[in-house]
Amino acid sequence: MKLAAISGGSRGLGEAIAKRYLDAGFQVVEFSRSAPHSFSVAADFSEPEQAVEVIAAQFTRLAHLDFEEIVVVSNAGTVQPVGPATRKDPAEIIANLNVNVTSAVLFLSEAIRQFQGQPCRKTIVNISSGAALRPYFGWSLYCSAKACLETFIRTLALEQGAELHPFCAISIEPGIIDTEMQASLRTSNERDFPDLKRFLDLHASGALRPAGQVADLVLSIVRQNGGNGLRYDVRDFTP
């Protein structure tokens, strides 16, 4: 039996990854606020304390089973609110960081806590972004959150090296994908997001990759992965 646990798999890339793992014969559990799938569990990542209770209960239920492989994918995230943080209400800033950082760390930490003793192949996957490496005007919260998680993954990889049955922790940059997040960006205004025209042009030119194509590459990277703490870019694996 193999297990794939995915956050933010209700739509977009997360949904495509979840369905690819289902097709590959994995037992899949997906956590999201809307929980639209038969394998979904409702968890609102904007409310970390409530979300982690739900996550812990599900992982506790699964932890007594023996797995041949475990893949944990942290994909839940939001780019909103777009615009300088100095123009945003404190509640908007807190909600963004709750989803992008706090709940993500709790999700991954709970998975490790529950499945640390499993002596099988185990992989933590952080779905990252180019925003982790370079700043974009109007994305101060999103860029900071993505950079934070990449550092968390590298540190996690170091810590796991001391465990008897370690997880391998990696980050994957998926590139620019045709998702609802991209659609929401195209509704921004140029005062908040001066790069708006470039994103409109990317969509108009058909440069956005289908989520299913990127999901295939993510699964391929996880299968081929040979190093703890590494960062991968799907563009390096495009046929």
N, C-alpha and C positions, 0 to 999 in steps of 0.2 A: 504494500500500500504506500502511496506517495501523497504528500500534502502540499498544497499551495494556499497560503494565506495572503490576501491582498487588501490593501486599504484603498478607498476611492475607486472601486471597480464597477460603479453603477453605469458609467458611460465612458466614452472616449478611449484613451489608451488603456486605462485600467480594466475596462470591460473587455477589450480585445485580448489583453494578457490573460484574464480569467478564463475566457472561452478557449483560448489556445491550450491552457493547462488542462481544462476539462477534456478537450479532444485528445490530449496526450495521456489520459487515463488517471490524472490526479484527482484526489478529493479536494474540492475547492471550497474555501470559505471567504466571503467577501464582506468587508465592513464599509458601510456608507450610510448617510442620513436617509436617503430615499429607499435603500435596500430593495431594488426592483426584481432581483433574480431569485430563483428557487434556492440558490446557494448563498443568498445574502443574509446578513445580520444587521439590523438597524443600530447605528452608532453615530452620533453627531459629534464630529471632531472639533466643532467650535465650542464644545463643552467637555474639556478633557477629563475632568473627574468622573463624569457620568460615562463617557466613552470607555475609559479604561476598565470600569467595572464590567461592562458588557464584554469587552475584549478578554478580560481575565477569565470570565465565566466560560466563554467558548473554548479558550485554550486549555483550561482545566479539564473540560469535558474530553478533549482530544488527546491530552498528554499521556493518558494511560495506554494508548494504542502504540503499537510498534510500527514505525515507518521506515521505508527503504530510502526515502529522500524527503527533505523539507525545504521548501522555498518560501521565503517571506518577502513580499514586495510592498514597500512603502511608496504609494503613488498619490494618496490624497493630498490635495493642495489647491490653493486659490491665488490668483494674481490680484484680486480685488482687495482693497480699493486701489485703483490706479491713480497716480499723482503723488507729489511730494508728501511725505509723512507729516510735515509741518502744517499741511492744509487739512489734515484729517482729524476727526473726533477721536478721543482716546478709545472709545468703544470699538471703533473700526480697526484701530491698530491692534488692540488686544485680540479681537476676533481673528484677524489675519495670522497673528503669531500663534494663537491657540491651534489653528488648523495646521499651519505649515511647520511649526517647530514642536510645541509642547505635546500635542497628540501624536505626532510622528515618533518622537522619542519614547513616549509611553507605549505605543504600539510595538515598536521594535524591542524595547526592554522587556515587555511582558512576554513576547514570543521567546526571547532568549531564556528568560527565567523558567518558563514552563517546559521548554524542549532542550535545555542545555545537556541533560543527561542522555539524550538519544544518540547512540553511537553510529549514526548514519551520515550520509552526505547532507550538509545543511548550508544554505546560502541566504544571506540577507541582501536584499537589493533595494537600493535607494534610487528612485527615478529622479534624476537631477535635472539640470538645465544649464545652458550656456550662461544664464544669469548668475550662476554660482561663481563664475570666473571673471565676469565683466559687468560694470554698472550700466543700467539703462535709466535715463531720466524718467521719473514717475514710478519706478519699480523699486524704490529704496527698501520697502518691506519684503518684497518677493526675492530680490537679489540677496538681501541679508539672510533670509530664511534658508535659501538654497545653499549659500556658502556655509552657514551654520551646520546644516545636515551633512555636508561633505566632510567637514572637520569631525563631526560626530562619528561618521562611518570609519574614517581613518583611525581614530582613537579606539573605536570599538574593535577594529581589526587587531590592533596592538594588544588590547586586553584579552581578546579571545585566544591569542597565541599562548596564553598561560593556562588554558582550560584543557582538560583531558579529552573532551569531545567538542572541539570548537566549531562555531559557525564561521564561514567565510563571508566577509562583509565587503560589498562593492557598491560603487555608484555607476549609473549609466545615464549618459546624456542622450535623450531621444531625438534631438533635432526639432525642427518645426513641423508640427502635425496638424492635420485638419480636424480640429476638435471644437467643442463649445467654448473652451477657454480662448482659443483664437478668435472665435466669433465675438465673444464679449469684448476683446481688445479692440476690435474694429468699430465698436460703438463708442470708444473713448473720444475725448476732444483733444485737440493738439496742444492746448495749454497744459494739460496734465500729462500728455504723452506725445512729445514732438516727433517720435518715430512712426506715428500713425500711418503716414503715406506709404512708408516702406512695407508695412504689414498689409495694407490694402493692396499694394502692387503684388506682393507674394501670393495673395489669395487669387487675385485676378489672373495672374500668369499660370496658375495651376502648380505652383512650386510647393504647396503643402502636401506632405506625405499622408497617405491613408493610415489610420490607426492600426489596422490589421497588419500592414506591411511592417510597421515599426515593432509591433508585438512579436512577429516572427523573429526579428533580429534580436530582441531582448531575450527571448527563450534560447536562441542560438548562443548568445554571449554567456548566459548562465551555464549552459551545457559545456562550453569550451573553457570557461573561466579556470585559470590556473594560478591565480595569485590573490592573496588576502589584502584588502585595503586599496585595491586598484580602482582607477576611474576609466570607464570605457565610453567611447563615442560611437553611436550606431553608424555614423557615416564612414567609419573605418571598416565596417563589415558589410557594406552594400555590395551586392554581386556586381 
